[in-house]
Amino acid sequence: MTYAFEAKFEGLVQDSKCPTAFCDWIGKQKLLNIESFGSAAASESLLKTEVTDVAKSEGVELANLGESSTVATLWRACRLSLLEGGGAHT
């Protein structure tokens, strides 16, 4: 099944260079916009256990530290956008 990311979120996903398998996984989780992905973990320290480790347990392979860091890059970009008011639905 194909999931459509919100346009601004799609741009952040592309900029972060997350692996395709992780992008597919966030779509399946219905984390389709900045607000939903940015809220998936309450803090960067929880990102690993609440997002990255869950994705890995469901078969997403992050081949190296560089690929794992793309998840944090995307999460930080979403959080920053939310703080700036750019991710909330109007």
Backbone torsions as a table, in degrees:
resi	resn	phi	psi	omega
1	MET	NA	141.0	-179.9
2	THR	-99.0	138.4	178.7
3	TYR	-115.8	141.2	-179.3
4	ALA	-101.8	116.6	175.6
5	PHE	-76.5	145.2	172.1
6	GLU	-57.7	144.0	-170.5
7	ALA	-54.3	-48.6	-177.4
8	LYS	-66.4	-37.8	177.9
9	PHE	-65.1	-40.8	177.7
10	GLU	-55.9	-41.9	178.0
11	GLY	-62.4	-42.3	178.4
12	LEU	-65.9	-38.4	178.3
13	VAL	-62.1	-45.7	179.7
14	GLN	-65.0	-42.4	-179.8
15	ASP	-63.3	-34.3	-177.2
16	SER	-76.0	-18.6	180.0
17	LYS	62.2	35.5	176.4
18	CYS	-62.3	144.1	177.9
19	PRO	-59.8	149.3	-178.5
20	THR	-55.3	-41.5	-178.7
21	ALA	-61.3	-37.5	178.7
22	PHE	-70.7	-40.2	177.8
23	CYS	-60.6	-42.7	176.7
24	ASP	-61.5	-41.6	-179.2
25	TRP	-63.9	-44.2	-179.5
26	ILE	-66.3	-30.7	174.4
27	GLY	-64.9	-45.1	179.0
28	LYS	-63.1	-29.3	178.5
29	GLN	-82.0	-2.3	-178.6
30	LYS	63.6	32.8	172.4
31	LEU	-92.7	78.7	-166.5
32	LEU	-102.9	0.3	-179.8
33	ASN	-146.8	173.6	-176.4
34	ILE	-58.7	-45.2	-177.1
35	GLU	-63.8	-44.2	-176.9
36	SER	-68.5	-43.1	179.4
37	PHE	-71.8	-40.1	179.1
38	GLY	-64.2	-24.6	179.8
39	SER	-95.2	-2.1	-177.4
40	ALA	-66.1	-24.3	174.9
41	ALA	-136.5	134.7	-176.4
42	ALA	-71.5	-22.0	-179.2
43	SER	-153.1	162.6	178.7
44	GLU	-63.8	-30.9	179.0
45	SER	-68.0	-24.3	177.8
46	LEU	-92.2	-10.5	-176.5
47	LEU	-56.5	-42.4	-178.1
48	LYS	-61.9	-47.8	-176.0
49	THR	-78.6	-32.7	-174.1
50	GLU	-92.4	-16.3	179.6
51	VAL	-127.8	-64.4	-173.3
52	THR	-60.1	-47.9	-179.0
53	ASP	-66.3	-35.3	177.7
54	VAL	-65.7	-44.6	177.7
55	ALA	-59.0	-45.6	179.1
56	LYS	-61.7	-40.4	-179.5
57	SER	-66.1	-19.3	178.9
58	GLU	-101.7	17.8	171.0
59	GLY	98.3	1.1	177.6
60	VAL	-76.3	126.8	178.6
61	GLU	-100.0	123.6	171.6
62	LEU	-110.4	104.5	-165.7
63	ALA	-64.9	-26.8	-175.6
64	ASN	-157.4	178.9	-179.3
65	LEU	-60.8	-36.2	178.2
66	GLY	-60.1	-43.8	178.3
67	GLU	-67.3	-39.0	177.3
68	SER	-63.2	-36.2	-177.7
69	SER	-68.9	-22.5	178.3
70	THR	-65.2	-30.7	177.8
71	VAL	-64.8	-45.7	178.2
72	ALA	-64.8	-37.7	178.0
73	THR	-61.5	-45.3	178.0
74	LEU	-63.4	-45.7	-179.1
75	TRP	-60.8	-45.6	179.0
76	ARG	-62.1	-40.7	178.5
77	ALA	-62.7	-39.5	178.0
78	CYS	-66.7	-45.2	-180.0
79	ARG	-62.0	-41.6	178.9
80	LEU	-63.4	-42.8	178.4
81	SER	-62.0	-40.2	177.6
82	LEU	-63.8	-42.3	178.3
83	LEU	-62.9	-34.1	179.8
84	GLU	-83.7	-3.2	179.6
85	GLY	83.0	12.9	-175.8
86	GLY	-93.2	-2.0	-176.4
87	GLY	-114.5	-12.7	-177.1
88	ALA	-74.0	144.6	178.0
89	HIS	-71.0	142.5	177.5
90	THR	-109.4	NA	NA
